[in-house]
Amino acid sequence: MPTFLETVHVLNGETLHLDYHQKRINDVFQFYYPSSPVLNIHDFFASLEIPQQGSYRTRLVYRTDWEFHEFIPYQSKNISKLTIVPTGDYEYTFKYADRSHILKKIAEHPEADDIIFSKDGKLQDSSIANLAFKQGDAWYTPKEPLHWGTTRRRLIDEKLIEERDILESELKDYSHICLINVFRPLSMENALLLPDSIV
């Protein structure tokens, strides 16, 4: 049975968007552990001594119980160049703790800061984030991502991004790409120009 991971942003003692992390945990239990009581992330954080100053990447590893946690001071990775790689048969439907396949793919492409997975000509995700593409005044996110991230789900609920197929062949129709996750908000400040950022 695989091991799962939640990555939560803790900012100055505040745990951000826990409800969306709980939704993902609920999905994991419904699929893998339907007869087990669902872990409650709110209760777990209430039992921890949370850093009160600074930005932290909190790693929670679990199966049917919490197995490990750590608070890591967050340092942003500078990403300016992306390359597109085929997804093949790889699946990352849930947030698994084992990311060895993804790390191997990154190592195969030293010319880029990060990779974008593409399946049957449709763009999916980068190695660390879901994606949003700007066309005019609107942002669109791939309809069939490799992974359904919590920030992506929240931005869809807030009607800030809309799902659609993003085809490699139509990448020229978009002006910017933005990597979105719990540390990377949807913004022009975080966006990269297209097609300049694709190598």
Secondary structure, DSSP 8 states (H G I E B T S, - for coil): ---EEEEEEEETTEETTHHHHHHHHHHHHHHH-TTS----HHHHHHTS----SSEEEEEEEESSSEEEEEEEE--------EEEEE-TT---SS-BS--HHHHHHHHT-TTSSEEEEEETTEEEEESS-EEEEEETTEEEEESS-SS--HHHHHHHHTTSSEEE--BGGGGGG-SEEEEEBTTB-SSSTTEEETTTTB-
